[in-house]
Amino acid sequence: MRSSLAEKVCVSILPRSIGELRQLCESALELGAKLIELRLDGLQELEMGEAAKISNDMGFRRIITLRPSWEGGLYAGDEQKRLELLSSVSTGVECVDLEFKTIESNPRLVEELKSLGVKVISSRHYFNEAPSSLELRRIVAKGLESADIVKVVNNPRRVSEAMDVLALYSEASFRGRVVAFSMGERWCLTRVLSILLGSPFTYASLPGQPVAPGQPSFSEALEALEVFLTSWPSWQL
């Protein structure tokens, strides 16, 4: 069971050097990770090509993310340069994560990535708010017009707002194409529940190295999924 569940838990890493990139990738693979998100925004621009080559040679499934500062990331350089860097490191990867706004203003980049056989993730993070259920559904529907997968994350103040995100999985047309959960320690469980409700994958971290607030470790996410599926064996992923 654990091996099949590992396919659905993506380990996020945010290396600050090429040496650390190797170390973090090796640590994730030793734990049994099958899918790794490489956050390249912690690296220098000149290191990104080498990082892509190293990870490609290691042979694991990859999501490439180069998150700008205006969407909670570390990259503060020129926007056009960021898009060029993303394009240059995307060959051979499974997915590239692009911000919702980036996709809206750069449809040709999306077409280019898809022509390479790369799936495009459209990300929308609500760091300071929890949009209405109607707005969340609108964002997902709009995102799926061009992206293969939509990732939407809110910051709830109450349980009902966390439930609004999880309710996205009730839309038949969204299942398997939306990654939706809530940020923060209080809402960590929504990351695990997302898999049970139909998300293609969820995000976790290496032990003690969360990349985002509320990320469980890879092992914690697997254990939580195993407990649930053992307790309710009729549940189908």
Contacts in CASP RR format, 6 or more apart in sequence:
PFRMAT RR
TARGET T0000
AUTHOR 0000-0000-0000
METHOD contacts of the structure
MODEL  1
MRSSLAEKVCVSILPRSIGELRQLCESALELGAKLIELRLDGLQELEMGE
AAKISNDMGFRRIITLRPSWEGGLYAGDEQKRLELLSSVSTGVECVDLEF
KTIESNPRLVEELKSLGVKVISSRHYFNEAPSSLELRRIVAKGLESADIV
KVVNNPRRVSEAMDVLALYSEASFRGRVVAFSMGERWCLTRVLSILLGSP
FTYASLPGQPVAPGQPSFSEALEALEVFLTSWPSWQL
1 226 0 8 1.000
1 229 0 8 1.000
2 222 0 8 1.000
2 226 0 8 1.000
5 222 0 8 1.000
5 225 0 8 1.000
5 226 0 8 1.000
5 229 0 8 1.000
6 32 0 8 1.000
6 33 0 8 1.000
6 34 0 8 1.000
6 218 0 8 1.000
6 222 0 8 1.000
7 34 0 8 1.000
7 35 0 8 1.000
7 201 0 8 1.000
8 195 0 8 1.000
8 199 0 8 1.000
8 200 0 8 1.000
8 201 0 8 1.000
8 202 0 8 1.000
8 225 0 8 1.000
8 237 0 8 1.000
9 33 0 8 1.000
9 35 0 8 1.000
9 195 0 8 1.000
9 201 0 8 1.000
9 202 0 8 1.000
9 203 0 8 1.000
9 204 0 8 1.000
9 218 0 8 1.000
9 221 0 8 1.000
9 222 0 8 1.000
9 225 0 8 1.000
10 33 0 8 1.000
10 35 0 8 1.000
10 36 0 8 1.000
10 37 0 8 1.000
10 63 0 8 1.000
10 201 0 8 1.000
10 202 0 8 1.000
10 203 0 8 1.000
10 204 0 8 1.000
11 28 0 8 1.000
11 31 0 8 1.000
11 33 0 8 1.000
11 35 0 8 1.000
11 36 0 8 1.000
11 37 0 8 1.000
11 203 0 8 1.000
11 204 0 8 1.000
11 205 0 8 1.000
11 206 0 8 1.000
11 218 0 8 1.000
12 36 0 8 1.000
12 37 0 8 1.000
12 39 0 8 1.000
12 203 0 8 1.000
12 204 0 8 1.000
12 205 0 8 1.000
12 211 0 8 1.000
12 212 0 8 1.000
12 215 0 8 1.000
13 21 0 8 1.000
13 24 0 8 1.000
13 25 0 8 1.000
13 28 0 8 1.000
13 36 0 8 1.000
13 37 0 8 1.000
13 38 0 8 1.000
13 39 0 8 1.000
13 205 0 8 1.000
13 206 0 8 1.000
13 209 0 8 1.000
13 211 0 8 1.000
14 39 0 8 1.000
14 41 0 8 1.000
14 42 0 8 1.000
14 74 0 8 1.000
14 211 0 8 1.000
15 21 0 8 1.000
15 23 0 8 1.000
15 24 0 8 1.000
15 38 0 8 1.000
15 39 0 8 1.000
15 42 0 8 1.000
15 43 0 8 1.000
15 51 0 8 1.000
16 42 0 8 1.000
16 43 0 8 1.000
17 43 0 8 1.000
17 47 0 8 1.000
18 43 0 8 1.000
18 47 0 8 1.000
18 50 0 8 1.000
18 51 0 8 1.000
18 54 0 8 1.000
21 38 0 8 1.000
21 43 0 8 1.000
21 51 0 8 1.000
21 54 0 8 1.000
21 55 0 8 1.000
22 54 0 8 1.000
24 206 0 8 1.000
24 209 0 8 1.000
25 36 0 8 1.000
25 54 0 8 1.000
25 55 0 8 1.000
25 58 0 8 1.000
25 60 0 8 1.000
27 206 0 8 1.000
28 36 0 8 1.000
28 60 0 8 1.000
28 206 0 8 1.000
28 218 0 8 1.000
29 36 0 8 1.000
29 58 0 8 1.000
29 60 0 8 1.000
31 206 0 8 1.000
31 218 0 8 1.000
31 219 0 8 1.000
32 218 0 8 1.000
33 60 0 8 1.000
33 218 0 8 1.000
34 60 0 8 1.000
34 61 0 8 1.000
35 60 0 8 1.000
35 61 0 8 1.000
35 62 0 8 1.000
35 63 0 8 1.000
35 94 0 8 1.000
35 201 0 8 1.000
36 55 0 8 1.000
36 60 0 8 1.000
36 61 0 8 1.000
36 62 0 8 1.000
36 63 0 8 1.000
37 62 0 8 1.000
37 63 0 8 1.000
37 64 0 8 1.000
37 65 0 8 1.000
37 97 0 8 1.000
37 203 0 8 1.000
37 211 0 8 1.000
38 51 0 8 1.000
38 55 0 8 1.000
38 62 0 8 1.000
38 63 0 8 1.000
38 64 0 8 1.000
38 65 0 8 1.000
39 65 0 8 1.000
39 66 0 8 1.000
39 67 0 8 1.000
39 73 0 8 1.000
39 74 0 8 1.000
39 211 0 8 1.000
40 48 0 8 1.000
40 51 0 8 1.000
40 64 0 8 1.000
40 65 0 8 1.000
40 66 0 8 1.000
40 75 0 8 1.000
40 85 0 8 1.000
40 89 0 8 1.000
41 65 0 8 1.000
41 66 0 8 1.000
41 67 0 8 1.000
41 68 0 8 1.000
41 73 0 8 1.000
41 74 0 8 1.000
41 75 0 8 1.000
42 74 0 8 1.000
42 75 0 8 1.000
43 51 0 8 1.000
45 81 0 8 1.000
45 85 0 8 1.000
48 66 0 8 1.000
48 85 0 8 1.000
48 88 0 8 1.000
48 89 0 8 1.000
49 88 0 8 1.000
49 89 0 8 1.000
51 89 0 8 1.000
52 64 0 8 1.000
52 88 0 8 1.000
52 89 0 8 1.000
52 91 0 8 1.000
52 93 0 8 1.000
55 62 0 8 1.000
56 62 0 8 1.000
56 91 0 8 1.000
56 92 0 8 1.000
56 93 0 8 1.000
61 94 0 8 1.000
62 92 0 8 1.000
62 93 0 8 1.000
62 94 0 8 1.000
62 95 0 8 1.000
63 93 0 8 1.000
63 94 0 8 1.000
63 95 0 8 1.000
63 96 0 8 1.000
63 97 0 8 1.000
63 121 0 8 1.000
64 86 0 8 1.000
64 89 0 8 1.000
64 90 0 8 1.000
64 93 0 8 1.000
64 95 0 8 1.000
64 96 0 8 1.000
64 97 0 8 1.000
65 96 0 8 1.000
65 97 0 8 1.000
66 75 0 8 1.000
66 82 0 8 1.000
66 85 0 8 1.000
66 86 0 8 1.000
67 73 0 8 1.000
67 74 0 8 1.000
67 75 0 8 1.000
67 97 0 8 1.000
67 99 0 8 1.000
68 75 0 8 1.000
68 76 0 8 1.000
68 77 0 8 1.000
68 79 0 8 1.000
68 82 0 8 1.000
68 99 0 8 1.000
69 75 0 8 1.000
69 76 0 8 1.000
71 99 0 8 1.000
71 101 0 8 1.000
71 123 0 8 1.000
71 125 0 8 1.000
72 125 0 8 1.000
72 127 0 8 1.000
75 82 0 8 1.000
83 102 0 8 1.000
83 106 0 8 1.000
83 109 0 8 1.000
86 96 0 8 1.000
86 98 0 8 1.000
86 109 0 8 1.000
87 109 0 8 1.000
87 112 0 8 1.000
87 113 0 8 1.000
90 96 0 8 1.000
90 113 0 8 1.000
90 116 0 8 1.000
90 118 0 8 1.000
91 116 0 8 1.000
92 116 0 8 1.000
92 118 0 8 1.000
93 118 0 8 1.000
94 118 0 8 1.000
94 119 0 8 1.000
95 118 0 8 1.000
95 119 0 8 1.000
95 120 0 8 1.000
95 121 0 8 1.000
95 148 0 8 1.000
95 149 0 8 1.000
96 113 0 8 1.000
96 118 0 8 1.000
96 119 0 8 1.000
96 120 0 8 1.000
96 121 0 8 1.000
97 121 0 8 1.000
97 123 0 8 1.000
97 151 0 8 1.000
98 106 0 8 1.000
98 109 0 8 1.000
98 110 0 8 1.000
98 120 0 8 1.000
98 121 0 8 1.000
98 122 0 8 1.000
98 123 0 8 1.000
98 147 0 8 1.000
99 122 0 8 1.000
99 123 0 8 1.000
99 124 0 8 1.000
100 122 0 8 1.000
100 123 0 8 1.000
100 124 0 8 1.000
100 139 0 8 1.000
100 143 0 8 1.000
102 109 0 8 1.000
103 109 0 8 1.000
103 110 0 8 1.000
103 120 0 8 1.000
103 122 0 8 1.000
103 143 0 8 1.000
103 146 0 8 1.000
103 147 0 8 1.000
107 146 0 8 1.000
110 120 0 8 1.000
110 146 0 8 1.000
110 147 0 8 1.000
113 120 0 8 1.000
114 120 0 8 1.000
114 148 0 8 1.000
119 148 0 8 1.000
119 149 0 8 1.000
120 146 0 8 1.000
120 147 0 8 1.000
120 148 0 8 1.000
120 149 0 8 1.000
121 147 0 8 1.000
121 148 0 8 1.000
121 149 0 8 1.000
121 150 0 8 1.000
121 151 0 8 1.000
121 179 0 8 1.000
122 143 0 8 1.000
122 144 0 8 1.000
122 146 0 8 1.000
122 147 0 8 1.000
122 149 0 8 1.000
122 150 0 8 1.000
122 151 0 8 1.000
123 150 0 8 1.000
123 151 0 8 1.000
123 152 0 8 1.000
123 153 0 8 1.000
124 139 0 8 1.000
124 150 0 8 1.000
124 151 0 8 1.000
124 152 0 8 1.000
124 153 0 8 1.000
125 153 0 8 1.000
125 183 0 8 1.000
126 152 0 8 1.000
126 153 0 8 1.000
126 154 0 8 1.000
126 155 0 8 1.000
127 155 0 8 1.000
127 183 0 8 1.000
128 155 0 8 1.000
129 154 0 8 1.000
129 155 0 8 1.000
130 154 0 8 1.000
130 155 0 8 1.000
130 156 0 8 1.000
130 157 0 8 1.000
130 161 0 8 1.000
130 164 0 8 1.000
131 139 0 8 1.000
131 154 0 8 1.000
131 164 0 8 1.000
132 164 0 8 1.000
133 164 0 8 1.000
133 167 0 8 1.000
136 152 0 8 1.000
136 154 0 8 1.000
136 164 0 8 1.000
136 165 0 8 1.000
136 168 0 8 1.000
136 180 0 8 1.000
137 168 0 8 1.000
137 171 0 8 1.000
139 150 0 8 1.000
139 152 0 8 1.000
140 150 0 8 1.000
140 152 0 8 1.000
140 168 0 8 1.000
140 171 0 8 1.000
140 174 0 8 1.000
140 178 0 8 1.000
140 180 0 8 1.000
143 150 0 8 1.000
144 150 0 8 1.000
144 173 0 8 1.000
144 174 0 8 1.000
144 177 0 8 1.000
144 178 0 8 1.000
148 177 0 8 1.000
149 176 0 8 1.000
149 177 0 8 1.000
149 178 0 8 1.000
149 179 0 8 1.000
149 200 0 8 1.000
150 174 0 8 1.000
150 177 0 8 1.000
150 178 0 8 1.000
150 179 0 8 1.000
151 178 0 8 1.000
151 179 0 8 1.000
151 180 0 8 1.000
152 165 0 8 1.000
152 168 0 8 1.000
152 178 0 8 1.000
152 179 0 8 1.000
152 180 0 8 1.000
153 165 0 8 1.000
153 180 0 8 1.000
153 181 0 8 1.000
153 182 0 8 1.000
153 183 0 8 1.000
154 161 0 8 1.000
154 162 0 8 1.000
154 164 0 8 1.000
154 165 0 8 1.000
154 182 0 8 1.000
154 183 0 8 1.000
155 182 0 8 1.000
155 183 0 8 1.000
155 184 0 8 1.000
156 162 0 8 1.000
156 164 0 8 1.000
156 165 0 8 1.000
156 182 0 8 1.000
156 187 0 8 1.000
161 182 0 8 1.000
162 182 0 8 1.000
162 187 0 8 1.000
162 190 0 8 1.000
165 180 0 8 1.000
165 181 0 8 1.000
165 182 0 8 1.000
165 190 0 8 1.000
166 180 0 8 1.000
166 181 0 8 1.000
166 190 0 8 1.000
166 193 0 8 1.000
166 194 0 8 1.000
166 197 0 8 1.000
168 174 0 8 1.000
168 178 0 8 1.000
168 180 0 8 1.000
169 175 0 8 1.000
169 178 0 8 1.000
169 180 0 8 1.000
169 194 0 8 1.000
169 197 0 8 1.000
169 198 0 8 1.000
169 199 0 8 1.000
175 198 0 8 1.000
176 198 0 8 1.000
176 199 0 8 1.000
176 200 0 8 1.000
177 200 0 8 1.000
178 199 0 8 1.000
179 194 0 8 1.000
179 199 0 8 1.000
179 200 0 8 1.000
179 201 0 8 1.000
179 202 0 8 1.000
179 203 0 8 1.000
180 194 0 8 1.000
180 199 0 8 1.000
181 187 0 8 1.000
181 190 0 8 1.000
181 191 0 8 1.000
181 193 0 8 1.000
181 194 0 8 1.000
181 199 0 8 1.000
181 202 0 8 1.000
182 190 0 8 1.000
183 212 0 8 1.000
183 213 0 8 1.000
183 214 0 8 1.000
184 213 0 8 1.000
184 214 0 8 1.000
185 213 0 8 1.000
185 214 0 8 1.000
187 214 0 8 1.000
188 214 0 8 1.000
188 215 0 8 1.000
188 216 0 8 1.000
189 224 0 8 1.000
191 202 0 8 1.000
191 203 0 8 1.000
191 204 0 8 1.000
191 214 0 8 1.000
191 215 0 8 1.000
191 216 0 8 1.000
191 221 0 8 1.000
192 202 0 8 1.000
192 216 0 8 1.000
192 221 0 8 1.000
192 224 0 8 1.000
192 225 0 8 1.000
192 228 0 8 1.000
194 202 0 8 1.000
195 201 0 8 1.000
195 202 0 8 1.000
195 225 0 8 1.000
195 237 0 8 1.000
196 225 0 8 1.000
196 228 0 8 1.000
196 235 0 8 1.000
196 237 0 8 1.000
198 237 0 8 1.000
202 221 0 8 1.000
203 211 0 8 1.000
203 212 0 8 1.000
203 215 0 8 1.000
204 215 0 8 1.000
204 216 0 8 1.000
204 217 0 8 1.000
204 218 0 8 1.000
204 220 0 8 1.000
204 221 0 8 1.000
205 211 0 8 1.000
205 215 0 8 1.000
205 216 0 8 1.000
205 217 0 8 1.000
205 218 0 8 1.000
206 217 0 8 1.000
206 218 0 8 1.000
207 217 0 8 1.000
207 218 0 8 1.000
207 219 0 8 1.000
208 217 0 8 1.000
210 217 0 8 1.000
216 224 0 8 1.000
228 235 0 8 1.000
229 235 0 8 1.000
229 237 0 8 1.000
END
